[in-house]
Amino acid sequence: MSNLEQTKAAILSLPSNEFEQLKKWLFDLDYERWDEQLEQDIAEGKLEALAQEAIAEFEAGHCREI
């Protein structure tokens, strides 16, 4: 049995309160990793082209209130 299969089996056996704690921890971890990746992408300039495109669209008046 793989680690993933063992982990899934262990999760299925958790009582509801522990499952909720695990779920919250996983969501928090996922958001933290996403934030770290976003910060890294910004630092490496990977989003610069998108930012410039958005600024150009705004300056050209192609924006609307939402």
N, C-alpha and C positions, 0 to 999 in steps of 0.2 A: 504494500500500500504506500503510495507517495505521501510526501509531507502535506500536499494540498488536500488529498483525500482524507488524511488523518485530521487535518484542521477542520475541514467541512463536517466530519462526523462529530468532532468535539463541539463545534458550534451548535449543531443540531441537538446536542444533549444539554445545552445550557438552560438553566431556568430563565424565565422571561426577564427578570430584573438584571441578570448578568448579561443576557443578550442585548438589552437596551444599553447597558454600559459599554459593551463592545462596539455596538453600532455607532454610538456617539464618538468613541475613541477613533474608529475607522474614518468617520466623516471628518473629524478634526485633523487627523493625519493627512487625509486626502487634500483638504483645503491648504494645509501648511505646505505640502509638497508642491501644489499648484502655484501658490504664492512664490515659493522659492524658484520654480521654473520660470515664472513670469519675470521676476526680478533679474534672473540670469539672462533671459532673452532681451530684456531692456538694456542691461549693461553691455551686451554683445552687439547692440544695435539692430537686432533682428526685427524690431517693430518700427524702426525709423521710417521705412517706406510707407507703412500703413498710416503713421501719424502725419506724414507730409501729404498723403492723399486726402485724409480727413480735413486737414487745414485748408487745402486747395478747394475742396468741395464747399467748405464753409464760406471761404472768401468769395467764391463764385456765386454765392447765394442759393446753393442747392440744398439747403437745410430747411427743416420745418419743425415747428413746435410739436412735441408729443405729449 
